[in-house]
Amino acid sequence: MSNLGRRKFILYSSAALGSSILLKACGTPPETTEETTTEEGSTPAAEGGDTIKVGILHSLSGTMAISETTVVEAEKLAIKEINAMGGVNGKQIEAIVEDGASDWDVFKEKAEKLIDQDGVAVVFGCWTSASRKAVKDVFESKDHILFYPLQYEGQECSKNIFYTGAAPNQQIEPAVDWLLENKGTDFFLVGSDYVFPRTANTIIKAQLDAKGGTTVGEDYLPLGNTEVTPIIAKIQAALPDGGVIFNSLNGDSNVAFFKQIADAGLTPDKYPVMSVSIAEEEVRQIGPEYLKGHYASWNYFQTVETPENEKWVADFKAEYGEDRVTNDPMEAAYMMVYLWKQAVEQAGDAYDLEGVRNAAIGQEFAAPEGLVTMNANHHLSKTVRIGEVREDGLFDIVWSTDGPIAPQAWNQYVEATKGYACDWSDPAKGEKYEI
C-alpha cells in the first residue's frame, strides 16, 4: 500500500504467477482489455447527457490485481446501489474503468486520459503509494479530485486528494501502543522494500524510542521476493527468547513468511506478529492455519458488529458470492463513493470541483466500520481496531478505541514533521502549517 518508486514495476513471469497463492485472482475479476470499460447498465453520457462520469483506476492486471480487483468490486457495488436509489442529483453514475496494470507510469497516463478525454467528475483509485504519488501531480496540476481508499504512511496532505484509509495515528501507532502494553517491548521490524514499510518503520522506531521500547532488528525484502529464510534467522538471533514481530510485508512474500515462521517454531504465543497489510482476503489465500493467533491493525474487520456492516456484508456476498470476504480497503473504497455523492449533492453540481472539494469537508457517513467524518485535512476520523486471526480466517476484535480518532497527516513522532498539521478549510494554513 505504498510507494514502489516512480520506476516501472516489472511484472512477474507466468511461472511465478502460477506458483504464487497471493497472485491468484479470487472470484471473477472485472473484464479488462486495453480499451476502457464502463459499468454495466449505465447510460453513455452522449445519450442525453443524463449521467455523471466517474473514473475507477486500479490495477486489474499485474502483481497488484489480486488486491485491487476487490476494491473495484466494492466501488462498483456502491455505484450500483446509488444508481438504484435514483443516482446523484437525479443523474445516473457512469463508471469508466481503467487498468493501471501495476505500472505506475500507466497509472499516470490513465489518470490524464480519464480527466482530459473522458471528462470525469472524480476518480476513485490507486492502492500503492507509488501509484498515488505517480498521479498526484496530475490531479494537482489539473486541479482535479482523487479519492484514495488505502491506509498509508502519511506525511502527505494534498488539496486534490481525499484519503479514506487510515493515517499512521489510526493504525500503526495504536498497534505499537497495544503491543507494548500486552506483548513486550522488544520489536523486530520486517517489511517490503519500498516507501510505506520504510516510512512506517521510521515512525515505529521513533515511537519505541519515546515509549521505552527497543528495535532489536529491521530487515526488508523486495516486493515479491520469497527468500525469507535469512530474515527468520535474524529474528531468531535477535529475539532468542521471543518478542514482537511487526510486519509490513506485502504480496506473496507473506505466504513464505508465515509458512516458514510456523515451520521454524516461531509460534504466536512467543513471537506474535502484528501486520498492517494483512486482511481477510490475504488470510484466506495464505491459509488461516498459518496465521491463527497472530494480529492485524485496521479500522474495519468483517466481524465488526454494526447494522450497516451486517447489511453490507450480506449485499456484497449476494453480489459476488457467498464464499467471499470483505476487508478494510474494500470498505474504505465502498464508503468513499457515498462520501463523494453527499458532497456533490451539497455542492449541487458534480463538475463544480471546487464546490465539491469544499462540501466534502465535514461530510459524515454511517459506514460499515461505524461513523466516519471527513476532516479539513482531507482524512477521515475513524475507529481503530486490533484483530486476532481465528480458525475460520476472520478476526476476533481484541481491542478498539472508544470511538473515531482524528487523523494526523503529519506524524508527531518524527522530528521533521512534529508540530505540523494540515487544514484545507483555511487558505492561510493549507498543506502544512505549524500548530
Order of alpha helices (4+ residues) and beta strands (2+ residues): alpha-beta-beta-alpha-beta-alpha-beta-alpha-beta-beta-alpha-beta-alpha-beta-alpha-beta-alpha-beta-alpha-alpha-beta-alpha-alpha-alpha-beta-beta-beta-beta-beta-beta-beta
